[in-house]
Every structure is written in structure tokens, then in C-alpha cells.
Amino acid sequence: MPAYIGELATNVGTGYGQYRSVRTEALDVVQPTVVGTVYLTDDWSSGELFITLNRMLEAESFKYDIENNQFLINTTNSPSPTPDQLRVINSTAVDAFKLADPILGDRVFVNATHAGLTINGQPATGFVEVLVNDEGISLFRKVDTELIRASYNVAFNAGDKNDRIVRREDYYLKKGNQKELLEITGKKKQNLSYFSEQQPAMTAFLKKNDIDFNSAPDLVKLVSYYNSLSK
């Protein structure tokens, strides 16, 4: 039997032979790196935060943290601010916000909870982006984050070594003054049922335009066409 000297050298009997116990700091452990971001936008944006009690904050540089449902205000407009240069605003104080997108233009988001919106009968959380605002049917986009754990297998040298944060986009319809959000899925029949009042025309429109239910521009076109039929 091998003899080990020191605190870390205790014999441990197992069915696999003799091992010596060690502390975790003695192990060469590589922690997975997290790739991705919890923020709605990669870069700092300018815009306006519509605060409760009818107040408005003009922000030259801010980010919305999707995961923690809060806003980071960059007080120095620096591309890499230090923690003491940031201010945090909880989403409970914000009814809506608008950010200036260099490609898409102004984007408007409303606090789903404050607006009383529901999904499957349950209160919706976070913010939803207004893509179409109409008395007939409105279209919203909701962005959430998802953490995908590292899948690396040492034995096979295969898989992803990093944890990944990915942004997931879901689209919803809202009819008139109703508060329930109806999720748009990949199922054509279910999506058509939301337009039951104009279903023949909508069926023809879908066939002619080859609408992609995962494409924001296509969905804007679809909902706008429906609303034009109802006017």
C-alpha cells in the first residue's frame, strides 16, 4: 500500500483501488466561459424611458438587461463604463421605453405587466416591442434569454466548452382591447385561426406571399394587410 505524507494524503478505500484525497484548489479545473449577452442590444443605445407618474428620462446611453429586468444607465457615455459610472433603474419604475436603433429606427417597448397583458391567462413579464399598433390586431415581439450549458465531453473531445446565453424572439398578436397575447407559432392552421373574420382572404394572402412566421417584416406585412381589410 502506498504511503502518503501530509494532510492531503489520506487513503480512501473504494472499489476502484486506492486514492488520496485532495482539496479542490489542488485540482486543475477549467471553468466554462459564458458566451453571449443578457442585454437587449449589444451596444449602448440612446432613447427615452417613460417613468411612472408621467415622468420621462432622456438617456444618452443605456441598456436593457433582459435577464434581470432592469436598465443600466451609462452616466459617462463611455463605451466601457466602470461600475461606479452606472446607474440601475428597476423595470417596476418604467412604463415604456424607446431606443434609437441605427438600422431599424425608433423602437418602442411597453411594460407588459403594467399594461395588464397576459399569456395563457398568466400575467406577462418584462417588456414587449410594439411592431404594429392598431385597433384591429396589434403585433408584439418579446425577447427573452436562455442559458445553454456547456456540453463538452472530455473523453470524446466533442461538444461545446462554453455556456452560451442566446436571445429568443417570440411574436404575439393582441385583438382590439383584449389583454391576452396570442402566440404565433410555426403552425399555419393555428395562426390562421386568429384571423377568422377574414380567413379566406388571409389564406390567399399567405399562399401568395409565402409568409415566414419567424420573420418580423413578414408578420408586420401580414397583420397590416388584415387590418386594412377591416377598415
PyMOL commands that set and color helices and strands:
alter all, ss='L'
color gray80, all
select helices_A, chain A and resi 24-26+83-85+91-93+188-193+196-209+216-229
alter helices_A, ss='H'
color red, helices_A
select strands_A, chain A and resi 11-14+17-20+34-35+45-51+55-65+70-74+86-90+94-101+105-111+118-119+122-123+127-132+137-148+163-175+180-183
alter strands_A, ss='S'
color yellow, strands_A
deselect
rebuild
show_as cartoon
